[in-house]
Amino acid sequence: MTPVVWLIAVVLAYFALGYWLYLAVDTLQRRRRLHLISLVAIAALAMFILKLDSAGFQWKLLTACSTVVAGSIAHQKLLFNTNSSPQERKRRRALKRQVRLHLVLATGAVVFLMPFVWMLSTSLKPDSESNHYPPEFIPRRPVKVSVDGRQYDLGLMGQDKTKVAIITRAGENRRVRLLDAPDVSQELLVNADEIHEVRKPTLLWNNYAEAIAYLPFEYKNGLVPLLNTLYVTLLSIIGTLLSSSLVAYSFARLRWPGRDVLFVVMLATMMIPGAVTMLPVFLIFRWLGWVDTLRPLWVTSFLGSAFFIFLLRQFFMTIPNDLEDAARIDGCGFFGIYWRIMLPLIKPALAAVTIMTFMATWNNFMGPLIYISSPEKMTVAYALQLFQSMHGANHAMMMAAATIVMLPVLAIFFFTQRYFIQGVTLTGIKG
């Protein structure tokens, strides 16, 4: 019955939270302080029920949610005017839809943020606490106590919370010393369930410095992979923007024989898996003598990308023909129209292409794995994989290294997401 109880409790919790939020927002909009006080009291009563040390958590959750639902219904029936106008009922229906939508979006955001929060939390923990069960998101470390010149973990034993120093751990048993006893050297062997280890919140920022220090000497504290990645990323962005925009302009604005057929063929290349072309492309680069160089990681970007060409073509097609005709009258050629007229008008699309190219190149792992073998030519994605193979057992340092690699991507996306979303949503909209 436990899974069924959990399912009922979660569904009821969502219903209770949504109903309570709807009433709270409606109360704030109507500026009814008395109503708001009653809703806060209902929420406080539910939190008090969850804090009780009686039944299991799922039963306490059921009781708390039932209290919220019953209290919210009574709140609405007693304090709200049921004989409201049609406009008022329409406003409340719209408010209910908004609350449900935001509740679903907030839940999705929490679910997708959990892995990142866990990674960030683990990167700031002592390595001994990274595998603690049940997992804790707040980094903590054991409190130390000095006994006979040595440091031991501090613990509390029994109902009276007697302070003890945990000397040794052996399975489910702990050998401890009573700190408040007259003879501090007295040792006891107790069960682990009788000991509560004292731990305090901590943030070990030095995990990041240690993660960088653990890199091989050839990486020069991570500077070599970073410079290689920036070099490849910059050239990939330049090549993708120039080649994809030029081809997209040709497909969208110029008329030439076989244009539509070649456009369909280009779109068909998007359906070819990368694993199919991996070996032929490697043989070509080996014939050119480019293996173990950075050229295979950025040269292909100057040959265009089918997806980006399609994206930019749709943008070019939204530009009115009058601008192009006016430029021709002024004596501007095809390339001049492309460079001076068209590119400035598709800045949102170019920004979206830049962001997606940066993220793909920065996180590219297969390319360096296939073509690079020298440590001085590694990129950050491949260096992270090598770091995992050498220090994967140290979870705290591993998560610190992963956070360092991922932070630039997150920063770029969050600061430029407006352009990214604008560039994607405006695609295909006729002007």
LOFIPA-149417 format. One record per residue: residue in three letters; x, y, z of N, C-alpha, C in turn. Coordinates in steps of 0.001 Angstrom, whole numbers, plus 500000, padded with zeros to 6 digits. Atoms other than C-alpha are relative to their C-alpha. Example, Ala and Ser with C-alpha at 12.3 -4.5 7.8 and 13.67 -1.06 7.14 Angstrom:
BEGIN
ALA500890498810500000512300495500507800500900501200500000 SER499180498810499940513670498940507140499230501090500730 
//
This chain:
BEGIN
MET500816498792500000500000500000500000500858501270500000 THR499180498798499902502976502337500432500091500776498687 PRO499981499216501242503343503264496707498676500690499716 VAL501303499390500226499596503887496505499819501217500909 VAL500108498883499060499729506076499610500856501176499540 TRP499137498934500490502673508022498197499380500707498796 LEU500616499404501174500845508549494891498837500908500397 ILE501130499189499538497714509774496651500500501257500709 ALA499467498861499251499797512012498930500574501061499063 VAL499406499032500932501693513608496021498922500725499208 VAL501087499372500755498514514214493974499244500992500880 LEU500717499118499085496751515662497002500842501213500371 ALA499115498876499686499801517803497810500002501032498871 TYR500057499068501128499764519296494311498678500756499979 PHE501311499354500002496054519981494507499915501033501123 ALA500062499095498855496390521542497965500874501237499767 LEU499105498872500235499377523693496972499427500941498931 GLY500575499168501045497698524885493776498792500783500480 TYR501193499327499502494424525688495518500374501103500988 TRP499564499003499025496212527507498349500659501193499298 LEU499365498906500737498349529517495899498973500858499274 TYR501048499240500689495250530488493912499307500954500962 LEU500676499148499024493528531782497043500934501097500516 ALA499049499006499502496691533545498242500192501134498983 VAL499822498965501025497235535356494916498732500836499863 ASP501256499264500097493540536259494716499826500949501184 THR500096499149498821493674537611498252500928501207499899 LEU499070498885500168496751539714497475499495500997498960 GLN500530499090501017495122541104494361498840500843500536 ARG501150499275499443492009542082496322500360500767501265 ARG499490499270498831494122543396499241499117499780501230 ARG500764500381498810492249541538501964500977499446501042 ARG499010500427499009494615541364504939499472498894500901 LEU500578501025499132492247539317507094500011498643499304 HIS499976501253500750491941536689504377501407499436499921 LEU498622500457500087495719536544504006500475499405501324 ILE499614500540498687496174535995507752499436498597500191 SER500593501331499867493770533042507641500722498976499138 LEU499262500926500858495655531480504719501365499665500590 VAL498723500266499340498969531874506554499807499059501180 ALA500284500898498879497406530179509563499784498570499517 ILE500203501340500561496314527245507382501342499376499625 ALA498679500510500373499837526899505993500834499657501234 ALA499249500276498772501338527095509501499508498713500667 LEU500547501236499428498989524350510714500490498780499232 ALA499499501119500802500054522123507807501473499726500306 MET498596500188499667503742522696508594500162499387501382 PHE499942500587498659503091521864512258499694498505499951 ILE500321501426500126501516518553511237501183499224499435 LEU498845500674500591504561517699509105501145499854500995 LYS498916500055499016506836518372512098499742498996501118 LEU500330500931498934505043515894514358500816498720499883 ASP499223501241499963506945512774515411499096498803500232 SER500954501088499762503996510406515154500090498961498893 ALA500081501022501037503140508429512019501088500224498947 GLY499059499866501086505115507952508812499792501295499243 PHE500054498714500679505880510894506587498861500061498994 GLN501056499944500997503408509886503880498640500244500633 TRP501277499767499319500547509803506396499927501429500524 LYS499992498594499582501604513156507824499764500926498813 LEU500223499200501191501721514514504270498540499973499582 LEU501431500099500318498205513205503617499173500866500938 THR500750499207499024496945514796506808500202501497499775 ALA499722498576500223498658518127506115499310500515498745 CYS500650499575501242497353518282502542498484500055500168 SER501439499973499747493840517389503663499616501228500822 THR500252498791499195494071520190506236500013501252499126 VAL499921498833500884495139522673503558498779500082499098 VAL501157499998500894492347521618501196498734500391500760 ALA501199499690499228489663521689503885500005501453500474 GLY499922498615499542490897524996505314499815500987498871 SER500145499092501136491119526584501854498555500062499525 ILE501406500005500408487597525482500947499152500797500988 ALA500749499244498988486252526819504239500308501492499893 HIS499607498595500180488214530029503663499214500636498853 GLN500702499439501153486642530512500257498499500118500262 LYS501448499978499783483122529660501381499602501073501015 LEU500394499090498925483141531817504509500349501460499707 LEU499518498635500126485082534878503409499801500586498611 PHE500172499476501348484505535134499672498525500146499684 ASN501375499794500445481341536437498080499712499056498842 THR500297500986501038479893533528496090499151500585498884 ASN500842499385501032477429535761494224500783501092499278 SER499149499038500679480152537417492168499502500230498576 SER500402499627501357479733539073488776500664499083498979 PRO499347500820501045480512537306485472501448500409499755 GLN498615499553500194483650539462485105500918499454501094 GLU499202500519498886484842538378488554500249498509499839 ARG499808501439500206484259534700487773500986499741498859 LYS499057500155501104486130535100484476501424500285500460 ARG498671499678499483489050536728486294500555498860500833 ARG499534501099499148489200533873488798500357498776499174 ARG499646501132500860489153531229486048501357500235499329 ALA498698499681500590492031533012484330501124499874501027 LEU498989500106498942493886533193487647500307498543500317 LYS499760501428499762493400529449488213500891499406498919 ARG499164500516501088494873528703484793501449500464500160 GLN498649499482499819497856530937485515500728499290501147 VAL499383500688498858498493529298488894500385498582499619 ARG499675501369500419498309525794487394501201499986499063 LEU498882499949500943500654526778484572501321500274500714 HIS498757499665499292503228528353486888500423498873500935 LEU499648501123499126503046525390489262500677498886499202 VAL499385501020500851503813522968486420501387500445499549 LEU498697499496500436506647525183485127501013499997501139 ALA499094500008498842508115525542488622500450498580500326 THR499638501399499741508002521767489105501020499507498986 GLY499030500391501021509768521198485790501359500640500211 ALA498721499321499747512400523789486661500755499340501152 VAL499354500656498860513082522109490007500575498651499595 VAL499536501322500430513362518662488398501268500115499159 PHE498837499876500869515817519863485751501180500662500707 LEU498907499367499271517839521906488255500644499069501022 MET499478500876498952518327519035490693501379499440499681 PRO498633500509500257521338517439488891501072501077500134 PHE499003498930499889523109520800488647500214500395501458 VAL499861499652498591522382521631492294500799498924500731 TRP499249501088499352523658518194493350501475500078499619 MET498603499884500427526839518666491276500696501147500729 LEU499404498852499324527472522115492760500179499723501483 SER499895500321498578526764520867496275501136499020500261 THR498946500993499817529079517868495880501382500612499815 SER498699499376500239531868520084494547500492500795501196 LEU499617499210498824531863522006497857500052499164501267 LYS499981500886498832531821518963500165501380499393500199 PRO498844500880499821534649517032501761499741498687499276 ASP500193501236500752535246513851499804499350498912500848 SER500600501005499117534237511775502844498488500150500102 GLU501428499752499894530776513382502734499277499885498656 SER500633500017501318530143512999498984499105498787499803 ASN500810501213500129528719509473499372499088499799501195 HIS500833500124498810526700510202502478498566499635499611 TYR501389500409500271523291508476502542499180500170501282 PRO500599499411501204520690509853502503500756501254499571 PRO499209498859500480522235512551500293499501501313500571 GLU500310498672499472522353516096501638500483501047499011 PHE499640498962500961522350519168499429500811501122500645 ILE499205498983499308523867521430502089501343499385500379 PRO498697500586499659527627520737502275500286500120501495 ARG499650500033498573528672519720505771501314499249500184 ARG498778500712499651531842518520507427499966499662501479 PRO500001500373498583532445516695510729500709501038500866 VAL499367499115499019533239518827513755501094499207500714 LYS498855500680499412536670517923515116500182500408501462 VAL499681499750498602537708517660518759501381499412500271 SER498625500423499726541246517332520113500036499159501277 VAL499816500907498862542032514392522406501423499459499938 ASP498611500456499913545623513666523480500818500473498787 GLY499242499443501108546901515906520697499591499504498627 ARG500471500506501294544969514115517958498571500472499756 GLN501318499520500387541846515192516059499071498827499709 TYR501029501023500217538710513035516190498665500688499701 ASP501336499475500274535139513479514997499194500071501286 LEU500838499796498823532712514827517600498642499348499772 GLY501308500629500064529528512886518362499218500221501275 LEU500893499917498851526538512981520692499373498636500214 MET500445501355499710525522509757522437498839500031500986 GLY501108500193499066522235508781524074499010501145499983 GLN501039498995499903519187510786525044500514501300500623 ASP499472498808499353521222513166527209501064500699499172 LYS499060499383500939523481513954524196501369500223500622 THR498669499954499425526736513144525915501036500160498895 LYS498971499763501006529727514478523992501053498894500054 VAL499001501066500095532058511761522753500897500286498799 ALA499069499948501131535081511543520489500004498628499343 ILE500066501271500730534735508856517798501426499607499631 ILE498615500406500189538047507018517907500152499147498753 THR499904500909501151537515504194515404498597499616499556 ARG501232500514500571534794502863513124500262498596499487 ALA499882501385500441534317499150512561498605499459499707 GLY501327500467500376531180498238510643498906500827500653 GLU501086499327499304528154499065512773500385500455501402 ASN499546499639498658530248499667515896500918501218499945 ARG499143498824499856532018502803517088500704499923501347 ARG499253499903498755534782503047519669500141501476500338 VAL500080498579499658534329506346521519500633500241501370 ARG499531499553498698535724508318524437499053501067500518 LEU500885499021499378533537510261526841500798501254500324 LEU499252498758499796534683513871526782499683500651501329 ASP500387499370498743532779514914529896500316499134501218 ALA499686500891498878533983511978532001501283500453500693 PRO498766499631499295536652512467534673501237499414499329 ASP498879500649500674538880509991532847499722500010498496 VAL500255499854501434539006511053529201500493498789499222 SER499461501156500709540971507937528274499050498803500003 GLN500950501104499955537951505722529057499317499842498642 GLU500570500283501307536729504070525849498834499036500126 LEU501178500856500042533398502441525069499778499532498574 LEU500379500539501299532209500251522197498485500027499909 VAL501439499808500111528723501313521110499576499788498552 ASN500555500155501340526427500773518159499933501352499298 ALA500001498746500764526487503354515369498674500733500117 ASP501301499343499880522749504012515830499892500848501255 GLU500051499239498764523435505365519302500805501299499924 ILE499125498839500135525848508008518003499440500922498923 HIS500347498975500982524834511227516284501240500840499745 GLU498786499269500335527843512643514501499665501472499742 VAL500222498559500118528033516419514766500722500504498751 ARG499433499435501209528563518109511439499477501419499825 LYS500369498593500183528485521800510545500037500356498515 PRO499968499574501408527722523535507220501353500589499642 THR498699499522500446530825524277505208500010500098498484 LEU499810499862501444531861525366501728501495499894499722 LEU498580500232500267535188523912500613500348500517498601 TRP499639499425501283536133526314497835501365499529499525 ASN498678500463500423539638524886497847499926498730499156 ASN500147501150500900538227521821496025500274500404498555 TYR499778499540501366538339523906492844501492500208499734 ALA498554499807500165541966524896493382500731498660499943 GLU499368501321500007542903521289494134499711499252498701 ALA500329500661501270541075520054491030500900500506498881 ILE499109499450501020543135522420488879501433499551500244 ALA498629500404499680546336521491490714500266498536499662 TYR499830501420500290545722517765490050500172499726498505 LEU499806500212501434545920518294486267501469499715499711 PRO498589500255500351549095517043484541500772501294499763 PHE499151498828500117552030519422484292499897500629498613 GLU500077499467501367551634519741480503498822500948499816 TYR501193499158500155548232521420481025500191501389500599 LYS499705498695499399549783524330483007498776500557500742 ASN501166499638499172546938524458485550498743500264499170 GLY501211499903500806544292524048482851500018501092498961 LEU499953498896500948545444527032480776500113499502498560 VAL499824500520501361546475524937477749498680499479499423 PRO501295500418500560543104523125477304499030501161499805 LEU500899498848500136541276526421477872500318500804498746 LEU499618499240501190543262528263475187499682499226498727 ASN500342500808501176542838525366472750498508500036499721 THR501449499985500184539093525334473338499524501355499505 LEU500375498667500474538799529100472915500404500202498549 TYR499538499883501383540819528924469707499063499258499047 VAL500884500796500860538676526147468231498591500601499983 THR501355499444499928535437527754469432499885501277499177 LEU500046498746500749536265531168467965500005499755498492 LEU499954500288501432537201529758464552498732499287499535 SER501233500701500373534139527479464553498836500975499877 ILE501083499006500074531815530417465260500139500850498745 ILE499780499180501195533406532556462533499667499210498736 GLY500258500815501185533316529720459998498534499673499815 THR501419500338500101529733528725460799499178501204499573 LEU500763498806500352528418532278460609500206500389498537 LEU499724499583501373530148533090457303499430499011498984 SER500412500985501006529491529849455455498501499765500010 SER501435500300499941525965529147456694499168501183499528 SER500781498839500419524746532706456189500120500240498499 LEU499817499778501437526228532932452687499185498989499194 VAL500782501023500705524668529635451570498512500232500200 ALA501417499730499750521368530512453226499505501181499176 TYR500377498863500841521318533856451408499815499570498550 SER500120500490501374521877532052448127498718499206499801 PHE501228500788500113519032529620448782498748500865500126 ALA501198499217499704516647532343449963499764501128499010 ARG500183498755500750517287535395447749500439499923498541 LEU499516500091501376519028534251444571499240498917499240 ARG500666500975500862517510532361441647501049499389499066 TRP499039500706500835519688529745439943499515498578499767 PRO500524501329500363519085526358438267500332498954501058 GLY499806501085499041518614523420440643500026500436501441 ARG499931499493498625518304525607443739499141499185500952 ASP500916500713499109515270523848445219500406498541500175 VAL499571501400499902516603520365444419501195499877500944 LEU498832500044499121519929521086446085499633500328501440 PHE500424499689498634518138522571449088499405498758500662 VAL500559501240499458516194519323449544501114498999500297 VAL498872500902499767519422517327449172500765500408501255 MET499307499527498797521070519537451800499235499634501261 LEU500797500381498837518173518947454223500073498501500259 ALA499912501457499828518457515205453580501269499587500728 THR498767500342499293522013515270454915499834500050501514 MET500235499955498561520591516073458353499539498651500529 MET500497501308499576519137512546458438501096498943500039 ILE498896500958499981522546510866458040500645500014501383 PRO499365500006498666523887509739461451501479500345499916 GLY498594499626499978527258511115462429500936498800500002 ALA499146501191499961528595507584463008500290499454498608 VAL499795500498501365528205506835459283501152500730499321 THR498961499195500656530490509671458160501274500126500832 MET498845499818499114532933509415461056501274499417499404 LEU498801500641500550535354506963459416500449500641498687 PRO499525499315501227535391508535455902500630501361500271 VAL499421498684499691536008511979457389501369499842500654 PHE498694500237499372538824510589459545501049499621498961 LEU499047500389501037540461509011456486500419501212499164 ILE499659498788500756540282512340454647500997500850500776 PHE499094499180499196541937514213457497501357499313500188 ARG498717500695499896544579511503457840500793500147498713 TRP499322499804501293545356511803454118500570501417499901 LEU499501498621499997545726515561454619501101500226501020 GLY498977499848498973548071514981457565499585500890501150 TRP500514499119498965545838516823459998499664499277501300 VAL500256500722498760545525514085462629500972500487501078 ASP499259499458498853546740515229466077500292501484499819 THR499977498539500070546151518856465123498590500501500311 LEU501300499411499698543328521250465924499176500306498751 ARG500727499638501220542358521737462264498715499195499799 PRO501259500729500224539796518891462059498852500472500894 LEU501049499570499077537911520501464960499303501278499547 TRP500628498742500409537205523795463149499898500193498495 VAL500028499785501443537848523471459412498626499687499420 THR501304500393500560534513521721458750498936501069500224 SER500992498951499778532648524731460173499954500986498839 PHE499986499107501156533707526720457078499291499381498793 LEU500758500644501068531744524228454947498500500075500246 GLY501422499805499746528386525178456494499388498876500816 SER500780500973499227525836523372458650498581499992499457 ALA501318500101500622522571522079457188498921500637500865 PHE501032499448499125520521523029460227500083501518500054 PHE499852498544499926521957526547460489499658500660498664 ILE500380499458501306521552527090456741498483500081499889 PHE501463499978500033517895526150457032499446501100500907 LEU500461498979499061517445528407460072500170501402499424 LEU499738498671500543519042531428458397499221500241498704 ARG500808499837501219517245530790455096498598500456500351 GLN501344499592499605513909531069456875499979501473500433 PHE499911498591499611515040534395458316500145500906498783 PHE499813499194501209516232535706454961498692500147499221 MET501249499958500759512852534868453457498972500939500619 THR500939499066499365511067537125455958500287501457499664 ILE499622498617500309512893540241454714499261500453498736 PRO500733499530501198510787542307452267500935500194498806 ASN499215499840501225511963542373448643500281501463499669 ASP499813498585500311511654546169448574501379500493500415 LEU498673499578499554514863546575450554501073499554499012 GLU499039500512500964516763544404448096499922500782498685 ASP500156499230501240515311546263445099500581501405500138 ALA499442498666499772516230549635446608501518499970499996 ALA498538500112499997519816548434447156500533499805498593 ARG499560500185501380520077547290443530499949501331499229 ILE500113498702500681518859550695442319501181500900500375 ASP498861499190499552521635552303444378501329499446499520 GLY498775500548500565524154550112442559500682498948500834 CYS499416501024499117524729547450445211499900498629499326 GLY499999501337500580525707543976443984499457498959500965 PHE500540501075499176524693540581445324500736499892501339 PHE499244500115498750527518540383447858499814501230500869 GLY500240498787499223526990544013448894498647499972500692 ILE501328500120499376523296543347449525500065499017501169 TYR499863501003498917524210540264451554500714500598501210 TRP499165499519498893526852542072453639499433501248500678 ARG500422498714499441525325545520454089498518500055500367 ILE501444499920499780521571544880453989499484498803500787 MET500620501200499440520777541284454863500550499624501381 LEU499427500441498715523202540426457679499575500880501173 PRO500466499203498847522309543446459869498543499754500366 LEU501420500213499714518624542494459569499718498648500652 ILE500233501330499410519075538933460832500886499790501228 LYS499163500124498800521063539674463992499452499010501025 PRO500486501024499043518706537601466229500348498574499577 ALA499667501343500476519249534539464032501495499737500109 LEU498551500167499870523021535100463927500405499798501458 ALA499715500201498572523032535400467731499643498587500433 ALA500392501371499654521150532095468034500998498992499458 VAL498993500896500583523618530400465664501297500066500792 THR498767499840499221526541531835467646499923499251501318 ILE500152500658498694525187530543470953500029498486499843 MET500048501456500184524413527068469642501351499454499554 THR498675500449500425527809526817467923500977500007501164 PHE499114499941498827529607527914471072499752498812500928 MET500311501094499078527790525347473219500425498657499419 ALA499630501274500618528356522536470719501511499820499953 THR498549500098500098532051523318470245500643499872501373 TRP499423500065498657532785523876473926499814498601500609 ASN500295501316499425531170520535474847500397498856499083 ASN499644501047500951532581518632471858501020499049500620 PHE499100501006499432534138515401473121500476499007498942 MET499638501015500987534082513026470143501112500481499076 GLY498961499495500896536205515286467908501399499873500583 PRO498667500178499402539198515557470281500347498541500278 LEU499721501411499734538819511877471173500510499291498756 ILE499625500677501239539174510870467520501324500530499451 TYR498893499393500743541809513322466257501189500408500869 ILE498930499452499157543867514467469276500592498899500871 SER499309500935499114546477512413471115501058500686500857 SER498975499285499232549001515010472371499361500778501138 PRO500590499268498862548344516477475845499939501507499764 GLU499992498552500197549255520002474688498949500468498995 LYS501048499624500950546436519916472109498602499621500493 MET501291500410499454543624518728474404499073501199500182 THR501011499002499663540387520670474831499430499682501384 VAL500469500166498627538520521084478122499096498773500145 ALA500881501161499894535931518376477348500806498708500095 TYR499175501201499950538609515764476667500861499986501262 ALA499225499938498759540730516982479584499163499584501198 LEU500883500423498912537726516485481866499856498488500023 GLN500086501455500045537402512894480667501272499353500536 LEU498745500523499463541084512261481386500089500208501506 PHE500014499744498559540660513865484805499125498959500711 GLN500872500997499395537789511464485514500669498638500063 SER499318501303499995539869508444484534501092499936501053 MET498916499987499010542646509534486911499497500215501419 HIS500455499620498656540656510976489844498492499828500145 GLY501451500197499927537123509650489336499528499551501361 ALA500407500456498678537122508116492810499789501158500965 ASN500165498818499154537379511595494355498836500819499440 HIS501204499431500588533810512704493707499938501517500171 ALA500063498560499768534130516157495246500855500755498996 MET499138499329500957537085517118493065499500499817498569 MET500538500249501338535460515517490012498856500964499694 MET501109499070500208532340517611490465500493501446499918 ALA499425498655500103534488520720490998500547500244498606 ALA499475499860501356536252520118487684498861500119498987 ALA501139499924500915532914519507485926499302501359500091 THR500624498680499839531513522738487373500811501075499310 ILE499140499013500660534517524723486126499790499959498488 VAL500177500134501446534013523345482607498626500486499565 MET501372499699500399530265523936482602499604501452500243 LEU500394498629499669530132527446484091500024500960498803 PRO500058499076501153531122529301480872498786499773499111 VAL501167500289500836528356527530478937498738500544500648 LEU501174499489499307525768528378481582499967501526499976 ALA499964498539500010526924531993481756499622500550498631 ILE500323499535501355526772532415477978498512499825499721 PHE501403500253500307523322530855477782499085500940500778 PHE500895499175499194521771532803480651500072501479499609 PHE499882498599500369523133536147479506499525500277498573 THR500398499797501397522158535595475863498754499219499627 GLN501162500823500336519025533459476151498917500817499298 ARG500999499175500679516888536414475012500213499970498489 TYR499705500050501427518653536442471646499782498595499443 PHE500183501385500450518583532648471455498527499699499761 ILE501432500260500142514832532434472042499399500838498880 GLN500504499131501054514153535404469768500395499478498626 GLY499554500502501288516219533885466983499270498755499562 VAL500711501227500354514376530564467135498528500269499748 THR501452499782500117510819531864467614499641500839498803 LEU500324499156501149511030534436464817500224499301498663 THR499722500701501239512113531832462264498710499657499284 GLY501152500355500795509568531509459487498857500986500090 ILE501072499002499895507462534554460485500138500993498857 LYS499958499101501148506625536589457428499868501443500451 GLY500091498602499675507188540336457617498959500721499163 
//
